[in-house]
């Protein structure tokens, strides 16, 4: 798995730096060592968020993935029980 170079907090700081308008986006990308495509992807995802909102967003994503795993496990258990009941009678 590819390791992330920037945390969400760092991404928000870079985006805020771009909105202040001191540098062009191309110069900003060069300084931070990212591509323009990455910058625009980050802007689409994190634009308008503050650092606390990003932390809350991350915790919600973690909780959501945990809940999806639980639902998938329950579905597997239900399917196994249905198969067991069919074979037993």
PyMOL CGO cylinders between C-alpha atoms (Angstrom):
from pymol import cmd
from pymol.cgo import CYLINDER

trace = [
    CYLINDER, 0.00, 0.00, 0.00, 1.28, 3.41, -0.93, 0.3, 1, 1, 1, 1, 1, 1,
    CYLINDER, 1.28, 3.41, -0.93, 2.19, 5.63, 1.99, 0.3, 1, 1, 1, 1, 1, 1,
    CYLINDER, 2.19, 5.63, 1.99, 0.63, 9.08, 2.10, 0.3, 1, 1, 1, 1, 1, 1,
    CYLINDER, 0.63, 9.08, 2.10, 3.09, 11.93, 2.05, 0.3, 1, 1, 1, 1, 1, 1,
    CYLINDER, 3.09, 11.93, 2.05, 0.74, 14.56, 3.38, 0.3, 1, 1, 1, 1, 1, 1,
    CYLINDER, 0.74, 14.56, 3.38, -1.76, 14.39, 6.23, 0.3, 1, 1, 1, 1, 1, 1,
    CYLINDER, -1.76, 14.39, 6.23, -5.19, 15.89, 5.84, 0.3, 1, 1, 1, 1, 1, 1,
    CYLINDER, -5.19, 15.89, 5.84, -4.17, 18.82, 8.02, 0.3, 1, 1, 1, 1, 1, 1,
    CYLINDER, -4.17, 18.82, 8.02, -1.21, 19.56, 5.76, 0.3, 1, 1, 1, 1, 1, 1,
    CYLINDER, -1.21, 19.56, 5.76, -3.46, 19.34, 2.70, 0.3, 1, 1, 1, 1, 1, 1,
    CYLINDER, -3.46, 19.34, 2.70, -5.87, 21.89, 4.20, 0.3, 1, 1, 1, 1, 1, 1,
    CYLINDER, -5.87, 21.89, 4.20, -2.96, 24.23, 4.96, 0.3, 1, 1, 1, 1, 1, 1,
    CYLINDER, -2.96, 24.23, 4.96, -1.73, 23.95, 1.35, 0.3, 1, 1, 1, 1, 1, 1,
    CYLINDER, -1.73, 23.95, 1.35, -5.22, 24.68, 0.03, 0.3, 1, 1, 1, 1, 1, 1,
    CYLINDER, -5.22, 24.68, 0.03, -5.57, 27.66, 2.36, 0.3, 1, 1, 1, 1, 1, 1,
    CYLINDER, -5.57, 27.66, 2.36, -2.24, 28.94, 1.11, 0.3, 1, 1, 1, 1, 1, 1,
    CYLINDER, -2.24, 28.94, 1.11, -3.58, 28.75, -2.44, 0.3, 1, 1, 1, 1, 1, 1,
    CYLINDER, -3.58, 28.75, -2.44, -6.76, 30.66, -1.58, 0.3, 1, 1, 1, 1, 1, 1,
    CYLINDER, -6.76, 30.66, -1.58, -4.75, 33.52, -0.07, 0.3, 1, 1, 1, 1, 1, 1,
    CYLINDER, -4.75, 33.52, -0.07, -3.48, 34.16, -3.58, 0.3, 1, 1, 1, 1, 1, 1,
    CYLINDER, -3.48, 34.16, -3.58, 0.19, 34.83, -2.86, 0.3, 1, 1, 1, 1, 1, 1,
    CYLINDER, 0.19, 34.83, -2.86, 1.44, 32.35, -5.46, 0.3, 1, 1, 1, 1, 1, 1,
    CYLINDER, 1.44, 32.35, -5.46, 0.08, 30.70, -8.55, 0.3, 1, 1, 1, 1, 1, 1,
    CYLINDER, 0.08, 30.70, -8.55, -1.14, 27.13, -8.27, 0.3, 1, 1, 1, 1, 1, 1,
    CYLINDER, -1.14, 27.13, -8.27, 1.70, 25.91, -10.44, 0.3, 1, 1, 1, 1, 1, 1,
    CYLINDER, 1.70, 25.91, -10.44, 4.30, 27.56, -8.17, 0.3, 1, 1, 1, 1, 1, 1,
    CYLINDER, 4.30, 27.56, -8.17, 2.57, 26.22, -5.08, 0.3, 1, 1, 1, 1, 1, 1,
    CYLINDER, 2.57, 26.22, -5.08, 2.60, 22.70, -6.53, 0.3, 1, 1, 1, 1, 1, 1,
    CYLINDER, 2.60, 22.70, -6.53, 6.30, 23.00, -7.32, 0.3, 1, 1, 1, 1, 1, 1,
    CYLINDER, 6.30, 23.00, -7.32, 7.14, 24.19, -3.80, 0.3, 1, 1, 1, 1, 1, 1,
    CYLINDER, 7.14, 24.19, -3.80, 5.27, 21.31, -2.15, 0.3, 1, 1, 1, 1, 1, 1,
    CYLINDER, 5.27, 21.31, -2.15, 6.31, 18.67, -4.69, 0.3, 1, 1, 1, 1, 1, 1,
    CYLINDER, 6.31, 18.67, -4.69, 2.85, 17.72, -5.92, 0.3, 1, 1, 1, 1, 1, 1,
    CYLINDER, 2.85, 17.72, -5.92, 1.23, 17.63, -9.33, 0.3, 1, 1, 1, 1, 1, 1,
    CYLINDER, 1.23, 17.63, -9.33, -1.53, 19.97, -10.42, 0.3, 1, 1, 1, 1, 1, 1,
    CYLINDER, -1.53, 19.97, -10.42, -3.86, 16.99, -10.73, 0.3, 1, 1, 1, 1, 1, 1,
    CYLINDER, -3.86, 16.99, -10.73, -3.23, 16.13, -7.07, 0.3, 1, 1, 1, 1, 1, 1,
    CYLINDER, -3.23, 16.13, -7.07, -3.88, 19.72, -6.06, 0.3, 1, 1, 1, 1, 1, 1,
    CYLINDER, -3.88, 19.72, -6.06, -7.20, 19.84, -7.89, 0.3, 1, 1, 1, 1, 1, 1,
    CYLINDER, -7.20, 19.84, -7.89, -8.22, 16.43, -6.48, 0.3, 1, 1, 1, 1, 1, 1,
    CYLINDER, -8.22, 16.43, -6.48, -7.46, 17.70, -2.98, 0.3, 1, 1, 1, 1, 1, 1,
    CYLINDER, -7.46, 17.70, -2.98, -9.37, 20.91, -3.65, 0.3, 1, 1, 1, 1, 1, 1,
    CYLINDER, -9.37, 20.91, -3.65, -12.41, 18.95, -4.84, 0.3, 1, 1, 1, 1, 1, 1,
    CYLINDER, -12.41, 18.95, -4.84, -12.36, 16.84, -1.67, 0.3, 1, 1, 1, 1, 1, 1,
    CYLINDER, -12.36, 16.84, -1.67, -11.26, 19.29, 1.06, 0.3, 1, 1, 1, 1, 1, 1,
    CYLINDER, -11.26, 19.29, 1.06, -12.17, 22.76, -0.21, 0.3, 1, 1, 1, 1, 1, 1,
    CYLINDER, -12.17, 22.76, -0.21, -13.82, 24.90, 2.42, 0.3, 1, 1, 1, 1, 1, 1,
    CYLINDER, -13.82, 24.90, 2.42, -12.94, 22.59, 5.31, 0.3, 1, 1, 1, 1, 1, 1,
    CYLINDER, -12.94, 22.59, 5.31, -11.09, 23.64, 8.41, 0.3, 1, 1, 1, 1, 1, 1,
    CYLINDER, -11.09, 23.64, 8.41, -8.67, 21.38, 10.28, 0.3, 1, 1, 1, 1, 1, 1,
    CYLINDER, -8.67, 21.38, 10.28, -11.23, 20.27, 12.92, 0.3, 1, 1, 1, 1, 1, 1,
    CYLINDER, -11.23, 20.27, 12.92, -13.72, 19.45, 10.17, 0.3, 1, 1, 1, 1, 1, 1,
    CYLINDER, -13.72, 19.45, 10.17, -11.12, 17.33, 8.39, 0.3, 1, 1, 1, 1, 1, 1,
    CYLINDER, -11.12, 17.33, 8.39, -10.39, 15.43, 11.60, 0.3, 1, 1, 1, 1, 1, 1,
    CYLINDER, -10.39, 15.43, 11.60, -14.10, 14.81, 12.07, 0.3, 1, 1, 1, 1, 1, 1,
    CYLINDER, -14.10, 14.81, 12.07, -14.39, 13.73, 8.42, 0.3, 1, 1, 1, 1, 1, 1,
    CYLINDER, -14.39, 13.73, 8.42, -11.55, 11.22, 8.90, 0.3, 1, 1, 1, 1, 1, 1,
    CYLINDER, -11.55, 11.22, 8.90, -13.17, 9.76, 12.03, 0.3, 1, 1, 1, 1, 1, 1,
    CYLINDER, -13.17, 9.76, 12.03, -16.50, 9.44, 10.22, 0.3, 1, 1, 1, 1, 1, 1,
    CYLINDER, -16.50, 9.44, 10.22, -14.81, 7.57, 7.35, 0.3, 1, 1, 1, 1, 1, 1,
    CYLINDER, -14.81, 7.57, 7.35, -13.15, 5.17, 9.79, 0.3, 1, 1, 1, 1, 1, 1,
    CYLINDER, -13.15, 5.17, 9.79, -16.45, 4.55, 11.59, 0.3, 1, 1, 1, 1, 1, 1,
    CYLINDER, -16.45, 4.55, 11.59, -18.23, 4.05, 8.27, 0.3, 1, 1, 1, 1, 1, 1,
    CYLINDER, -18.23, 4.05, 8.27, -15.73, 1.42, 7.11, 0.3, 1, 1, 1, 1, 1, 1,
    CYLINDER, -15.73, 1.42, 7.11, -16.02, -0.39, 10.46, 0.3, 1, 1, 1, 1, 1, 1,
    CYLINDER, -16.02, -0.39, 10.46, -19.81, -0.46, 10.16, 0.3, 1, 1, 1, 1, 1, 1,
    CYLINDER, -19.81, -0.46, 10.16, -19.64, -1.74, 6.58, 0.3, 1, 1, 1, 1, 1, 1,
    CYLINDER, -19.64, -1.74, 6.58, -17.43, -4.61, 7.74, 0.3, 1, 1, 1, 1, 1, 1,
    CYLINDER, -17.43, -4.61, 7.74, -19.91, -5.46, 10.50, 0.3, 1, 1, 1, 1, 1, 1,
    CYLINDER, -19.91, -5.46, 10.50, -22.81, -5.51, 8.04, 0.3, 1, 1, 1, 1, 1, 1,
    CYLINDER, -22.81, -5.51, 8.04, -20.86, -7.72, 5.64, 0.3, 1, 1, 1, 1, 1, 1,
    CYLINDER, -20.86, -7.72, 5.64, -20.04, -10.18, 8.44, 0.3, 1, 1, 1, 1, 1, 1,
    CYLINDER, -20.04, -10.18, 8.44, -23.70, -10.28, 9.51, 0.3, 1, 1, 1, 1, 1, 1,
    CYLINDER, -23.70, -10.28, 9.51, -24.81, -10.93, 5.95, 0.3, 1, 1, 1, 1, 1, 1,
    CYLINDER, -24.81, -10.93, 5.95, -22.37, -13.84, 5.70, 0.3, 1, 1, 1, 1, 1, 1,
    CYLINDER, -22.37, -13.84, 5.70, -23.66, -15.27, 8.98, 0.3, 1, 1, 1, 1, 1, 1,
    CYLINDER, -23.66, -15.27, 8.98, -27.26, -14.98, 7.80, 0.3, 1, 1, 1, 1, 1, 1,
    CYLINDER, -27.26, -14.98, 7.80, -26.46, -16.71, 4.51, 0.3, 1, 1, 1, 1, 1, 1,
    CYLINDER, -26.46, -16.71, 4.51, -24.65, -19.49, 6.36, 0.3, 1, 1, 1, 1, 1, 1,
    CYLINDER, -24.65, -19.49, 6.36, -27.62, -19.99, 8.68, 0.3, 1, 1, 1, 1, 1, 1,
    CYLINDER, -27.62, -19.99, 8.68, -30.00, -20.15, 5.71, 0.3, 1, 1, 1, 1, 1, 1,
    CYLINDER, -30.00, -20.15, 5.71, -27.84, -22.81, 4.05, 0.3, 1, 1, 1, 1, 1, 1,
    CYLINDER, -27.84, -22.81, 4.05, -27.66, -24.77, 7.28, 0.3, 1, 1, 1, 1, 1, 1,
    CYLINDER, -27.66, -24.77, 7.28, -31.43, -24.70, 7.72, 0.3, 1, 1, 1, 1, 1, 1,
    CYLINDER, -31.43, -24.70, 7.72, -31.99, -25.83, 4.10, 0.3, 1, 1, 1, 1, 1, 1,
    CYLINDER, -31.99, -25.83, 4.10, -29.69, -28.82, 4.46, 0.3, 1, 1, 1, 1, 1, 1,
    CYLINDER, -29.69, -28.82, 4.46, -30.90, -29.86, 7.89, 0.3, 1, 1, 1, 1, 1, 1,
    CYLINDER, -30.90, -29.86, 7.89, -34.60, -30.28, 7.01, 0.3, 1, 1, 1, 1, 1, 1,
]
cmd.load_cgo(trace, "trace")
